[in-house]
Amino acid sequence: MTMTTLAVSRRNLLATGACALVGAVGLPGLASAGASAGQNLTNEEIVRKWYAAWEQKDWGPVDSLLADNFTFSSAAGDDHISKSAFKEQCWKTQINFIKHFDLERVSTGPDDAFVKYLCHTTNGKSFQNVEYLRIKNGKLQSIECYFGAESSFPSAVSAGQK
C-alpha cells in the first residue's frame, strides 16, 4: 500500500471550509434543526407527527404536540379558538370521519410550516386543504386552515355537503 501526500494551501483550505459552511446553511433540514436548538424533533417531524396522531384517533398524542396557548382558525367560523374549544369543536366532531392523510407538500421554516394535504375519509371520499402551522419549542402554537373547497372538512365531505 502506498501513501499519497496531498499538499493543500491554507487559502484553499479556508475557501473549502467557507463553501461547506454556505452549503450547509442552505440545506433546509439543517437550517431548521439548527434554528430549533434544544428540540429533539425538526419542524417537519413535528408536522408529520401531528397528522399521524389524527390517524391514531387518540387525543393523547395530539394534545402532546399542542402548546398550552394553542389557537386554531378556519373559514368554518373558528377564529383563534383555544385548545379546549379545538378539542370539542374540531377533534370530537371530525375524528371519526378521518381515515388517512397524504401529505402532498410540507414546507418548513425555523418557526412555521405550510402543509398541503389530501385527506381520505372513512367512507371513501377525499378533500384537499392547506394549513399554516406556527411552531415554537417543539409545540404547535397555532394552525390556520385554508379549505380547498367550500366545505372541505371531514364531516361535510362525508355527508356530501358543498
GUTI-605953 format. One record per atom (N, C-alpha, C): residue in three letters; x, y, z; atom name. Coordinates in nm, 4 decimals. Each point is the difference from the previous one (the first is absolute). Layout:
<atoms>
Ala | X | Y | Z | CA
...
</atoms>
This chain:
<atoms>
Met | 0.0860 | -0.1164 | 0.0000 | N
Met | -0.0860 | 0.1164 | 0.0000 | CA
Met | 0.0903 | 0.1223 | 0.0000 | C
Thr | -0.0271 | 0.0941 | -0.0873 | N
Thr | 0.0791 | 0.1221 | -0.0022 | CA
Thr | -0.0822 | 0.1128 | 0.0575 | C
Met | 0.0671 | 0.0914 | 0.0601 | N
Met | -0.0660 | 0.1153 | 0.0610 | CA
Met | 0.0255 | 0.1207 | -0.0891 | C
Thr | -0.1034 | 0.0763 | -0.0267 | N
Thr | 0.0131 | 0.1179 | -0.0833 | CA
Thr | -0.0056 | 0.1229 | 0.0885 | C
Thr | 0.0894 | 0.0909 | -0.0239 | N
Thr | 0.0004 | 0.1248 | 0.0739 | CA
Thr | -0.0721 | 0.1041 | -0.0836 | C
Leu | -0.0900 | 0.0722 | 0.0637 | N
Leu | -0.0766 | 0.1022 | -0.0702 | CA
Leu | 0.0323 | 0.1337 | 0.0639 | C
Ala | 0.0490 | 0.0917 | -0.0782 | N
Ala | 0.0334 | 0.1322 | 0.0514 | CA
Ala | -0.1176 | 0.0929 | -0.0255 | C
Val | -0.0477 | 0.0641 | 0.1046 | N
Val | -0.1120 | 0.0936 | -0.0107 | CA
Val | 0.0423 | 0.1302 | 0.0657 | C
Ser | -0.0143 | 0.1090 | -0.0721 | N
Ser | 0.0360 | 0.1289 | 0.0581 | CA
Ser | -0.1059 | 0.0416 | 0.1015 | C
Arg | 0.0367 | 0.0867 | 0.0932 | N
Arg | -0.0971 | 0.0501 | 0.0980 | CA
Arg | -0.1130 | 0.0749 | -0.0693 | C
Arg | 0.0324 | 0.0733 | -0.1055 | N
Arg | -0.1023 | 0.0754 | -0.0731 | CA
Arg | -0.1044 | -0.0965 | -0.0578 | C
Asn | 0.0440 | -0.1088 | -0.0647 | N
Asn | -0.0939 | -0.0973 | -0.0563 | CA
Asn | -0.0779 | -0.0708 | 0.1101 | C
Leu | 0.0651 | -0.0285 | 0.1094 | N
Leu | -0.0670 | -0.0644 | 0.1118 | CA
Leu | -0.1103 | 0.0899 | 0.0561 | C
Leu | 0.0313 | 0.1297 | 0.0186 | N
Leu | -0.1006 | 0.0947 | 0.0507 | CA
Leu | -0.1142 | 0.0174 | -0.1003 | C
Ala | 0.0318 | 0.0073 | -0.1274 | N
Ala | -0.1049 | 0.0154 | -0.1020 | CA
Ala | -0.0924 | -0.1214 | -0.0011 | C
Thr | 0.0571 | -0.1176 | 0.0125 | N
Thr | -0.0800 | -0.1221 | 0.0036 | CA
Thr | -0.0912 | 0.0000 | 0.1216 | C
Gly | 0.0521 | 0.0393 | 0.1142 | N
Gly | -0.0807 | 0.0067 | 0.1227 | CA
Gly | -0.1132 | 0.0999 | -0.0114 | C
Ala | 0.0266 | 0.1153 | -0.0599 | N
Ala | -0.1037 | 0.1026 | -0.0162 | CA
Ala | -0.1100 | -0.0499 | -0.0932 | C
Cys | 0.0381 | -0.0678 | -0.1084 | N
Cys | -0.1004 | -0.0540 | -0.0927 | CA
Cys | -0.0849 | -0.1062 | 0.0681 | C
Ala | 0.0630 | -0.0831 | 0.0804 | N
Ala | -0.0752 | -0.1039 | 0.0714 | CA
Ala | -0.0992 | 0.0629 | 0.0969 | C
Leu | 0.0404 | 0.1065 | 0.0674 | N
Leu | -0.0887 | 0.0678 | 0.0938 | CA
Leu | -0.1185 | 0.0619 | -0.0731 | C
Val | 0.0248 | 0.0679 | -0.1100 | N
Val | -0.1083 | 0.0597 | -0.0785 | CA
Val | -0.0949 | -0.1086 | -0.0486 | C
Gly | 0.0547 | -0.1116 | -0.0475 | N
Gly | -0.0838 | -0.1103 | -0.0468 | CA
Gly | -0.0842 | -0.0585 | 0.1107 | C
Ala | 0.0563 | -0.0167 | 0.1191 | N
Ala | -0.0746 | -0.0568 | 0.1129 | CA
Ala | -0.1123 | 0.0914 | 0.0443 | C
Val | 0.0229 | 0.1303 | 0.0022 | N
Val | -0.1037 | 0.0948 | 0.0410 | CA
Val | -0.1143 | -0.0007 | -0.0999 | C
Gly | 0.0294 | -0.0261 | -0.1260 | N
Gly | -0.1026 | -0.0012 | -0.1030 | CA
Gly | -0.0865 | -0.1246 | -0.0007 | C
Leu | 0.0352 | -0.1022 | 0.0756 | N
Leu | -0.0808 | -0.1211 | 0.0051 | CA
Leu | -0.1134 | 0.0179 | 0.0986 | C
Pro | -0.1273 | -0.0128 | -0.0422 | N
Pro | -0.1143 | 0.0267 | 0.0869 | CA
Pro | -0.0032 | -0.0847 | 0.1268 | C
Gly | 0.0292 | -0.1281 | -0.0106 | N
Gly | -0.0064 | -0.0853 | 0.1184 | CA
Gly | 0.0987 | 0.0429 | 0.1065 | C
Leu | 0.1225 | 0.0336 | -0.0427 | N
Leu | 0.1011 | 0.0425 | 0.0962 | CA
Leu | -0.0333 | 0.1367 | 0.0567 | C
Ala | -0.0508 | 0.0884 | -0.0835 | N
Ala | -0.0334 | 0.1334 | 0.0480 | CA
Ala | -0.1102 | -0.0063 | 0.1038 | C
Ser | -0.1042 | -0.0808 | -0.0225 | N
Ser | -0.1080 | -0.0063 | 0.0972 | CA
Ser | 0.0444 | -0.0723 | 0.1256 | C
Ala | 0.0872 | -0.0987 | -0.0148 | N
Ala | 0.0488 | -0.0700 | 0.1191 | CA
Ala | 0.0836 | 0.0945 | 0.0850 | C
Gly | 0.0822 | 0.0827 | -0.0638 | N
Gly | 0.0817 | 0.0943 | 0.0757 | CA
Gly | -0.0844 | 0.1099 | 0.0610 | C
Ala | -0.1038 | 0.0424 | -0.0696 | N
Ala | -0.0847 | 0.1068 | 0.0508 | CA
Ala | -0.0851 | -0.0468 | 0.1161 | C
Ser | -0.0190 | -0.1295 | 0.0104 | N
Ser | -0.0832 | -0.0504 | 0.1084 | CA
Ser | 0.0866 | -0.0654 | 0.1063 | C
Ala | 0.1099 | 0.0663 | 0.0322 | N
Ala | 0.0938 | -0.0542 | 0.0983 | CA
Ala | -0.0734 | -0.0346 | 0.1284 | C
Gly | 0.0328 | -0.1128 | 0.0559 | N
Gly | -0.0650 | -0.0426 | 0.1228 | CA
Gly | -0.1174 | -0.0920 | -0.0270 | C
Gln | -0.0469 | -0.0066 | -0.1227 | N
Gln | -0.1099 | -0.0888 | -0.0346 | CA
Gln | 0.0565 | -0.1347 | -0.0391 | C
Asn | -0.0757 | -0.1043 | 0.0256 | N
Asn | 0.0401 | -0.1317 | -0.0440 | CA
Asn | -0.0481 | -0.0279 | -0.1408 | C
Leu | -0.1057 | 0.0687 | -0.0445 | N
Leu | -0.0596 | -0.0242 | -0.1309 | CA
Leu | 0.0150 | 0.1223 | -0.0893 | C
Thr | 0.0151 | -0.0232 | -0.1297 | N
Thr | -0.0015 | 0.1110 | -0.0948 | CA
Thr | -0.1463 | 0.0425 | -0.0189 | C
Asn | -0.0208 | 0.1156 | -0.0572 | N
Asn | -0.1366 | 0.0462 | -0.0249 | CA
Asn | -0.0733 | -0.0936 | -0.0953 | C
Glu | 0.0693 | -0.0550 | -0.0979 | N
Glu | -0.0662 | -0.0944 | -0.0907 | CA
Glu | -0.0434 | -0.1259 | 0.0752 | C
Glu | 0.0819 | -0.0474 | 0.0921 | N
Glu | -0.0376 | -0.1176 | 0.0785 | CA
Glu | -0.1221 | 0.0295 | 0.0871 | C
Ile | -0.0068 | 0.1199 | 0.0565 | N
Ile | -0.1151 | 0.0396 | 0.0819 | CA
Ile | -0.1262 | 0.0015 | -0.0864 | C
Val | 0.0102 | 0.0590 | -0.1181 | N
Val | -0.1139 | 0.0049 | -0.0926 | CA
Val | -0.0470 | -0.1415 | -0.0352 | C
Arg | 0.0918 | -0.0859 | -0.0342 | N
Arg | -0.0368 | -0.1368 | -0.0384 | CA
Arg | -0.0607 | -0.0757 | 0.1179 | C
Lys | 0.0505 | 0.0228 | 0.1210 | N
Lys | -0.0582 | -0.0617 | 0.1204 | CA
Lys | -0.1428 | 0.0503 | 0.0229 | C
Trp | -0.0248 | 0.1274 | -0.0292 | N
Trp | -0.1320 | 0.0603 | 0.0177 | CA
Trp | -0.1054 | -0.0744 | -0.0826 | C
Tyr | 0.0269 | -0.0165 | -0.1283 | N
Tyr | -0.0980 | -0.0662 | -0.0866 | CA
Tyr | -0.0094 | -0.1495 | 0.0311 | C
Ala | 0.1103 | -0.0629 | 0.0344 | N
Ala | -0.0020 | -0.1415 | 0.0387 | CA
Ala | -0.0813 | -0.0195 | 0.1280 | C
Ala | 0.0054 | 0.0955 | 0.0919 | N
Ala | -0.0758 | -0.0096 | 0.1254 | CA
Ala | -0.1501 | 0.0001 | -0.0273 | C
Trp | -0.0447 | 0.0752 | -0.0989 | N
Trp | -0.1424 | -0.0015 | -0.0364 | CA
Trp | -0.0408 | -0.1386 | -0.0491 | C
Glu | 0.0875 | -0.0647 | -0.0745 | N
Glu | -0.0310 | -0.1330 | -0.0526 | CA
Glu | -0.0093 | -0.1037 | 0.1126 | C
Gln | 0.0692 | 0.0245 | 0.1120 | N
Gln | -0.0041 | -0.0914 | 0.1151 | CA
Gln | -0.1310 | 0.0109 | 0.0781 | C
Lys | -0.0708 | 0.1129 | -0.0189 | N
Lys | -0.1284 | 0.0252 | 0.0668 | CA
Lys | 0.0118 | -0.0013 | 0.1533 | C
Asp | 0.1127 | 0.0498 | 0.0505 | N
Asp | 0.0269 | 0.0060 | 0.1434 | CA
Asp | 0.0381 | 0.1441 | 0.0343 | C
Trp | -0.0754 | 0.0643 | 0.0892 | N
Trp | 0.0241 | 0.1395 | 0.0343 | CA
Trp | 0.1368 | 0.0202 | 0.0654 | C
Gly | 0.0521 | -0.0975 | 0.0713 | N
Gly | 0.1272 | 0.0146 | 0.0720 | CA
Gly | 0.1147 | 0.0485 | -0.0872 | C
Pro | 0.0313 | -0.0685 | -0.1102 | N
Pro | 0.1084 | 0.0470 | -0.0865 | CA
Pro | -0.0289 | 0.1370 | -0.0636 | C
Val | -0.1254 | 0.0264 | -0.0330 | N
Val | -0.0379 | 0.1303 | -0.0562 | CA
Val | 0.0263 | 0.1080 | 0.1041 | C
Asp | -0.0508 | -0.0203 | 0.1199 | N
Asp | 0.0153 | 0.0962 | 0.1095 | CA
Asp | 0.1469 | 0.0267 | 0.0309 | C
Ser | 0.0835 | -0.1031 | -0.0063 | N
Ser | 0.1418 | 0.0168 | 0.0350 | CA
Ser | 0.0741 | 0.0891 | -0.0997 | C
Leu | -0.0539 | 0.0168 | -0.1190 | N
Leu | 0.0634 | 0.0851 | -0.1004 | CA
Leu | -0.0477 | 0.1454 | 0.0060 | C
Leu | -0.1055 | 0.0266 | 0.0769 | N
Leu | -0.0581 | 0.1343 | 0.0058 | CA
Leu | 0.0519 | 0.0788 | 0.1196 | C
Ala | 0.0364 | 0.1262 | -0.0238 | N
Ala | 0.0380 | 0.0900 | 0.1090 | CA
Ala | -0.1235 | 0.0287 | 0.0848 | C
Asp | 0.0207 | 0.0358 | 0.1244 | N
Asp | -0.1129 | 0.0306 | 0.0887 | CA
Asp | -0.0847 | 0.1149 | -0.0540 | C
Asn | 0.0639 | 0.0971 | -0.0662 | N
Asn | -0.0723 | 0.1159 | -0.0532 | CA
Asn | -0.0317 | -0.0151 | -0.1491 | C
Phe | -0.0086 | -0.1235 | -0.0485 | N
Phe | -0.0295 | -0.0316 | -0.1404 | CA
Phe | -0.1306 | 0.0653 | -0.0456 | C
Thr | -0.0008 | 0.0458 | -0.1258 | N
Thr | -0.1235 | 0.0509 | -0.0608 | CA
Thr | -0.0168 | -0.0610 | -0.1391 | C
Phe | -0.1273 | -0.0113 | -0.0413 | N
Phe | -0.0346 | -0.0534 | -0.1314 | CA
Phe | -0.0952 | 0.0959 | -0.0682 | C
Ser | 0.0230 | 0.0215 | -0.1305 | N
Ser | -0.0870 | 0.0870 | -0.0793 | CA
Ser | -0.0337 | -0.0679 | -0.1320 | C
Ser | -0.1246 | 0.0205 | -0.0446 | N
Ser | -0.0418 | -0.0484 | -0.1319 | CA
Ser | -0.1187 | 0.0823 | -0.0469 | C
Ala | -0.0358 | -0.0209 | -0.1256 | N
Ala | -0.1134 | 0.0711 | -0.0586 | CA
Ala | -0.1340 | -0.0538 | 0.0487 | C
Ala | 0.0024 | -0.1063 | 0.0809 | N
Ala | -0.1246 | -0.0595 | 0.0510 | CA
Ala | -0.0468 | 0.0678 | 0.1282 | C
Gly | 0.0476 | 0.1223 | 0.0239 | N
Gly | -0.0419 | 0.0744 | 0.1180 | CA
Gly | 0.0918 | -0.0166 | 0.1193 | C
Asp | 0.1108 | -0.0678 | -0.0198 | N
Asp | 0.0975 | -0.0169 | 0.1078 | CA
Asp | 0.1002 | 0.1140 | -0.0090 | C
Asp | -0.0092 | 0.0973 | 0.0887 | N
Asp | 0.0902 | 0.1147 | -0.0037 | CA
Asp | 0.0872 | -0.0009 | 0.1248 | C
His | 0.1177 | -0.0567 | -0.0129 | N
His | 0.0956 | -0.0086 | 0.1112 | CA
His | -0.0634 | -0.0659 | 0.1232 | C
Ile | -0.0649 | -0.1148 | -0.0232 | N
Ile | -0.0608 | -0.0706 | 0.1134 | CA
Ile | 0.1095 | -0.0666 | 0.0839 | C
Ser | -0.0276 | -0.0180 | 0.1258 | N
Ser | 0.0967 | -0.0565 | 0.0946 | CA
Ser | 0.0183 | -0.1500 | -0.0213 | C
Lys | 0.0982 | -0.0541 | 0.0686 | N
Lys | 0.0280 | -0.1437 | -0.0052 | CA
Lys | -0.1215 | -0.0814 | 0.0455 | C
Ser | -0.0641 | 0.0422 | 0.1081 | N
Ser | -0.1168 | -0.0752 | 0.0494 | CA
Ser | -0.1176 | 0.0114 | -0.0974 | C
Ala | -0.0205 | 0.1177 | -0.0601 | N
Ala | -0.1065 | 0.0164 | -0.0996 | CA
Ala | 0.0319 | -0.0826 | -0.1250 | C
Phe | 0.1271 | -0.0048 | -0.0381 | N
Phe | 0.0425 | -0.0813 | -0.1142 | CA
Phe | -0.0330 | -0.1477 | 0.0237 | C
Lys | 0.0268 | -0.0465 | 0.1202 | N
Lys | -0.0288 | -0.1403 | 0.0321 | CA
Lys | -0.1495 | -0.0285 | -0.0144 | C
Glu | -0.0833 | 0.0892 | 0.0521 | N
Glu | -0.1454 | -0.0201 | -0.0045 | CA
Glu | -0.0577 | 0.0202 | -0.1401 | C
Gln | 0.0386 | 0.1084 | -0.0667 | N
Gln | -0.0610 | 0.0384 | -0.1270 | CA
Gln | 0.0598 | -0.0681 | -0.1224 | C
Cys | 0.1272 | -0.0366 | 0.0073 | N
Cys | 0.0669 | -0.0562 | -0.1181 | CA
Cys | 0.0362 | -0.1473 | 0.0187 | C
Trp | 0.0725 | -0.0292 | 0.1058 | N
Trp | 0.0431 | -0.1387 | 0.0226 | CA
Trp | -0.1196 | -0.0936 | 0.0165 | C
Lys | -0.0846 | 0.0270 | 0.0979 | N
Lys | -0.1096 | -0.0916 | 0.0313 | CA
Lys | -0.1019 | -0.0122 | -0.1128 | C
Thr | -0.0191 | 0.1054 | -0.0780 | N
Thr | -0.1006 | -0.0038 | -0.1064 | CA
Thr | 0.0544 | -0.0554 | -0.1316 | C
Gln | 0.1324 | -0.0059 | -0.0154 | N
Gln | 0.0575 | -0.0393 | -0.1290 | CA
Gln | 0.0801 | -0.1298 | 0.0025 | C
Ile | 0.0510 | -0.0405 | 0.1156 | N
Ile | 0.0948 | -0.1107 | 0.0069 | CA
Ile | -0.0547 | -0.1304 | -0.0584 | C
Asn | -0.1265 | -0.0288 | 0.0195 | N
Asn | -0.0546 | -0.1267 | -0.0491 | CA
Asn | -0.0199 | -0.0032 | -0.1516 | C
Phe | 0.0169 | 0.1128 | -0.0670 | N
Phe | -0.0129 | 0.0065 | -0.1454 | CA
Phe | 0.1347 | -0.0143 | -0.0706 | C
Ile | 0.1116 | 0.0127 | 0.0750 | N
Ile | 0.1336 | 0.0011 | -0.0606 | CA
Ile | 0.0588 | -0.1407 | -0.0047 | C
Lys | 0.0433 | -0.0387 | -0.1207 | N
Lys | 0.0686 | -0.1285 | -0.0160 | CA
Lys | 0.1508 | 0.0214 | -0.0115 | C
His | 0.0402 | 0.0902 | -0.0942 | N
His | 0.1426 | 0.0124 | -0.0300 | CA
His | 0.0301 | 0.1345 | -0.0659 | C
Phe | 0.1179 | 0.0526 | 0.0262 | N
Phe | 0.0490 | 0.1213 | -0.0658 | CA
Phe | 0.1145 | -0.0360 | -0.0938 | C
Asp | -0.0041 | 0.0523 | -0.1213 | N
Asp | 0.1160 | -0.0025 | -0.0893 | CA
Asp | 0.0576 | 0.1406 | 0.0036 | C
Leu | 0.1175 | 0.0153 | 0.0577 | N
Leu | 0.0645 | 0.1311 | 0.0042 | CA
Leu | 0.0672 | 0.0221 | -0.1351 | C
Glu | -0.0615 | 0.0842 | -0.0814 | N
Glu | 0.0487 | 0.0230 | -0.1360 | CA
Glu | 0.1152 | 0.0983 | -0.0031 | C
Arg | 0.0025 | 0.0944 | 0.0933 | N
Arg | 0.1065 | 0.1011 | 0.0038 | CA
Arg | 0.0175 | 0.0457 | 0.1438 | C
Val | 0.1220 | -0.0100 | 0.0506 | N
Val | 0.0338 | 0.0513 | 0.1322 | CA
Val | 0.1178 | 0.0940 | -0.0186 | C
Ser | -0.0202 | 0.1259 | 0.0328 | N
Ser | 0.1041 | 0.1001 | -0.0153 | CA
Ser | 0.0191 | 0.0687 | 0.1346 | C
Thr | 0.1186 | -0.0170 | 0.0589 | N
Thr | 0.0225 | 0.0519 | 0.1351 | CA
Thr | 0.1005 | 0.1142 | 0.0021 | C
Gly | -0.0172 | 0.0864 | 0.0995 | N
Gly | 0.0947 | 0.1056 | 0.0311 | CA
Gly | 0.0452 | -0.0188 | 0.1436 | C
Pro | 0.0732 | 0.0949 | 0.0539 | N
Pro | 0.0496 | -0.0139 | 0.1372 | CA
Pro | -0.1099 | -0.0024 | 0.1059 | C
Asp | -0.1152 | 0.0629 | -0.0291 | N
Asp | -0.1070 | 0.0032 | 0.1006 | CA
Asp | -0.1387 | -0.0199 | -0.0594 | C
Asp | -0.0049 | -0.0588 | -0.1213 | N
Asp | -0.1308 | -0.0208 | -0.0622 | CA
Asp | 0.0070 | -0.1068 | -0.1079 | C
Ala | -0.1177 | -0.0325 | -0.0534 | N
Ala | -0.0088 | -0.0965 | -0.1092 | CA
Ala | -0.1286 | 0.0226 | -0.0779 | C
Phe | 0.0062 | -0.0268 | -0.1298 | N
Phe | -0.1178 | -0.0078 | -0.0851 | CA
Phe | -0.0147 | -0.1455 | -0.0400 | C
Val | -0.1228 | -0.0506 | 0.0067 | N
Val | -0.0259 | -0.1385 | -0.0362 | CA
Val | -0.1197 | -0.0043 | -0.0943 | C
Lys | 0.0182 | -0.0679 | -0.1128 | N
Lys | -0.1114 | -0.0287 | -0.0903 | CA
Lys | -0.0250 | -0.1497 | 0.0118 | C
Tyr | -0.1239 | -0.0345 | 0.0308 | N
Tyr | -0.0294 | -0.1423 | 0.0184 | CA
Tyr | -0.1263 | -0.0419 | -0.0722 | C
Leu | -0.0065 | -0.1298 | -0.0231 | N
Leu | -0.1198 | -0.0657 | -0.0501 | CA
Leu | -0.0477 | -0.0882 | 0.1148 | C
Cys | -0.1197 | 0.0266 | 0.0495 | N
Cys | -0.0555 | -0.0781 | 0.1104 | CA
Cys | -0.1011 | -0.0991 | -0.0560 | C
His | 0.0148 | -0.1253 | 0.0383 | N
His | -0.0924 | -0.1056 | -0.0394 | CA
His | -0.0942 | -0.0262 | 0.1168 | C
Thr | -0.1295 | -0.0006 | -0.0266 | N
Thr | -0.0979 | -0.0238 | 0.1062 | CA
Thr | -0.0285 | -0.1495 | 0.0130 | C
Thr | -0.0639 | -0.0350 | 0.1092 | N
Thr | -0.0295 | -0.1414 | 0.0274 | CA
Thr | -0.1023 | -0.0588 | -0.0971 | C
Asn | -0.0750 | 0.0872 | -0.0716 | N
Asn | -0.0974 | -0.0537 | -0.0961 | CA
Asn | 0.0481 | 0.0136 | -0.1448 | C
Gly | 0.1320 | 0.0127 | -0.0183 | N
Gly | 0.0582 | -0.0039 | -0.1334 | CA
Gly | 0.0031 | 0.1305 | -0.0761 | C
Lys | -0.0358 | 0.1109 | 0.0609 | N
Lys | 0.0068 | 0.1292 | -0.0676 | CA
Lys | 0.1323 | 0.0672 | 0.0373 | C
Ser | 0.0310 | 0.1115 | -0.0651 | N
Ser | 0.1243 | 0.0704 | 0.0315 | CA
Ser | -0.0154 | 0.1488 | -0.0276 | C
Phe | 0.0911 | 0.0775 | 0.0567 | N
Phe | 0.0034 | 0.1447 | -0.0208 | CA
Phe | 0.1420 | 0.0497 | 0.0235 | C
Gln | 0.0283 | 0.1204 | -0.0516 | N
Gln | 0.1315 | 0.0617 | 0.0174 | CA
Gln | -0.0131 | 0.1306 | 0.0764 | C
Asn | 0.0977 | 0.0253 | 0.0869 | N
Asn | 0.0103 | 0.1266 | 0.0712 | CA
Asn | 0.1469 | 0.0400 | 0.0091 | C
Val | 0.0209 | 0.1249 | 0.0361 | N
Val | 0.1332 | 0.0508 | 0.0322 | CA
Val | -0.0081 | 0.0542 | 0.1417 | C
Glu | 0.1020 | -0.0290 | 0.0806 | N
Glu | 0.0041 | 0.0508 | 0.1365 | CA
Glu | 0.1338 | 0.0692 | 0.0254 | C
Tyr | -0.0079 | 0.1095 | 0.0757 | N
Tyr | 0.1185 | 0.0738 | 0.0426 | CA
Tyr | 0.0154 | -0.0254 | 0.1497 | C
Leu | 0.1122 | -0.0579 | 0.0382 | N
Leu | 0.0251 | -0.0360 | 0.1394 | CA
Leu | 0.1157 | 0.0831 | 0.0553 | C
Arg | -0.0201 | 0.0596 | 0.1161 | N
Arg | 0.1080 | 0.0716 | 0.0701 | CA
Arg | 0.0503 | -0.0919 | 0.1097 | C
Ile | 0.1330 | -0.0123 | 0.0089 | N
Ile | 0.0639 | -0.0961 | 0.0894 | CA
Ile | 0.1034 | 0.0715 | 0.0857 | C
Lys | -0.0028 | -0.0290 | 0.1300 | N
Lys | 0.0986 | 0.0588 | 0.0907 | CA
Lys | 0.0338 | -0.1029 | 0.1069 | C
Asn | 0.1282 | -0.0194 | 0.0222 | N
Asn | 0.0481 | -0.0936 | 0.1017 | CA
Asn | -0.0617 | -0.1388 | -0.0135 | C
Gly | -0.0154 | -0.0464 | -0.1234 | N
Gly | -0.0503 | -0.1339 | -0.0236 | CA
Gly | -0.1498 | -0.0172 | 0.0151 | C
Lys | -0.0735 | 0.1098 | 0.0151 | N
Lys | -0.1464 | -0.0059 | 0.0176 | CA
Lys | -0.0690 | 0.0844 | -0.1063 | C
Leu | -0.1189 | -0.0448 | -0.0400 | N
Leu | -0.0809 | 0.0782 | -0.0937 | CA
Leu | -0.0657 | 0.1142 | 0.0762 | C
Gln | 0.0314 | 0.1220 | -0.0408 | N
Gln | -0.0561 | 0.1199 | 0.0632 | CA
Gln | -0.1347 | 0.0359 | -0.0605 | C
Ser | -0.0095 | -0.0162 | -0.1325 | N
Ser | -0.1262 | 0.0320 | -0.0677 | CA
Ser | -0.0058 | -0.0714 | -0.1340 | C
Ile | -0.1239 | -0.0187 | -0.0460 | N
Ile | -0.0243 | -0.0555 | -0.1328 | CA
Ile | -0.1090 | 0.0836 | -0.0648 | C
Glu | 0.0240 | 0.0376 | -0.1253 | N
Glu | -0.1007 | 0.0670 | -0.0818 | CA
Glu | -0.0298 | -0.0951 | -0.1159 | C
Cys | -0.1262 | -0.0395 | -0.0129 | N
Cys | -0.0412 | -0.0944 | -0.1038 | CA
Cys | -0.0675 | 0.0757 | -0.1137 | C
Tyr | 0.0484 | -0.0236 | -0.1210 | N
Tyr | -0.0561 | 0.0599 | -0.1203 | CA
Tyr | -0.0621 | -0.1115 | -0.0826 | C
Phe | -0.1327 | -0.0001 | -0.0055 | N
Phe | -0.0728 | -0.1062 | -0.0665 | CA
Phe | 0.0232 | 0.0018 | -0.1504 | C
Gly | 0.0111 | -0.1201 | -0.0576 | N
Gly | 0.0165 | -0.0142 | -0.1438 | CA
Gly | -0.1308 | 0.0149 | -0.0750 | C
Ala | -0.1113 | -0.0126 | 0.0689 | N
Ala | -0.1328 | 0.0187 | -0.0588 | CA
Ala | -0.0874 | 0.0610 | 0.1094 | C
Glu | -0.1225 | 0.0321 | -0.0335 | N
Glu | -0.0893 | 0.0699 | 0.0935 | CA
Glu | -0.0136 | -0.0729 | 0.1336 | C
Ser | -0.0179 | -0.1290 | -0.0015 | N
Ser | -0.0163 | -0.0765 | 0.1238 | CA
Ser | 0.0990 | -0.1159 | 0.0039 | C
Ser | 0.1286 | 0.0329 | 0.0022 | N
Ser | 0.1046 | -0.1027 | -0.0020 | CA
Ser | 0.0444 | -0.0368 | 0.1403 | C
Phe | -0.0902 | -0.0643 | 0.0721 | N
Phe | 0.0369 | -0.0601 | 0.1272 | CA
Phe | -0.0706 | -0.1339 | 0.0067 | C
Pro | 0.0516 | -0.0932 | 0.0800 | N
Pro | -0.0423 | -0.1398 | -0.0090 | CA
Pro | -0.1499 | -0.0263 | 0.0045 | C
Ser | -0.0717 | 0.0575 | 0.0953 | N
Ser | -0.1423 | -0.0315 | 0.0109 | CA
Ser | -0.0801 | 0.0568 | -0.1179 | C
Ala | 0.0380 | 0.1182 | -0.0475 | N
Ala | -0.0706 | 0.0608 | -0.1131 | CA
Ala | 0.0202 | -0.0813 | -0.1274 | C
Val | 0.1229 | -0.0390 | -0.0259 | N
Val | 0.0307 | -0.0785 | -0.1204 | CA
Val | -0.0677 | -0.1366 | 0.0092 | C
Ser | 0.0043 | -0.0604 | 0.1166 | N
Ser | -0.0615 | -0.1313 | 0.0178 | CA
Ser | -0.1500 | 0.0033 | -0.0228 | C
Ala | -0.0642 | 0.1115 | 0.0371 | N
Ala | -0.1448 | 0.0143 | -0.0159 | CA
Ala | -0.0373 | 0.0512 | -0.1392 | C
Gly | 0.1012 | 0.0320 | -0.0819 | N
Gly | -0.0266 | 0.0471 | -0.1356 | CA
Gly | -0.0375 | 0.1465 | -0.0071 | C
Gln | 0.0290 | 0.0789 | 0.1045 | N
Gln | -0.0294 | 0.1433 | -0.0024 | CA
Gln | 0.0956 | 0.0705 | -0.0951 | C
Lys | -0.0455 | 0.1078 | -0.0589 | N
Lys | 0.0862 | 0.0812 | -0.0873 | CA
Lys | -0.0015 | 0.1417 | 0.0465 | C
</atoms>
